[in-house]
Amino acid sequence: QYSLIKDVVSSLKRHRMHEQQFTHHPLLVLSNFGLQQIQVKLMASMFQNMFPSINVHRVNLNNIKRCLLITYNAETQLLDFRHYSVKVVPVGVSKGLKKLLQEKFPNMNRLEDISELL
């Protein structure tokens, strides 16, 4: 079973797709591949070799734009593929500063000084 991209986009309220998402490899997450069966180990190895490994100490979080989640169901022996778009947002800052950091310029005509926004 599969879905076409036009069906997925039409079902979303606010879809975020841009070309920069596909300039870097996705973050690969494998779930339920810890079984000792040789075919499961072979599948896990195949998926891991499809994408470059990520050094967690050196990775730039701004380069991770997508996440690929692959889940193996041992009972049905089926794979579930989920492809997510990842967005890094600032946390713990005021709403005005968050907009500035995301390069969305707020309406400041009612403010006397920039400190009122921050």
Buried (B, 14 or more C-beta within 10 A) or exposed (E): EEEEEEEEEEEEEEEEEEEEBEEBBBBBEBEBBEEEEEEBEEBBEEBEEEEEEEEEEEEEEEEBBBBBBBBBEEEEEEEEEEEEEEEEEEEEEEEBBBBBEEEEEEEEEEEEEEEEBE
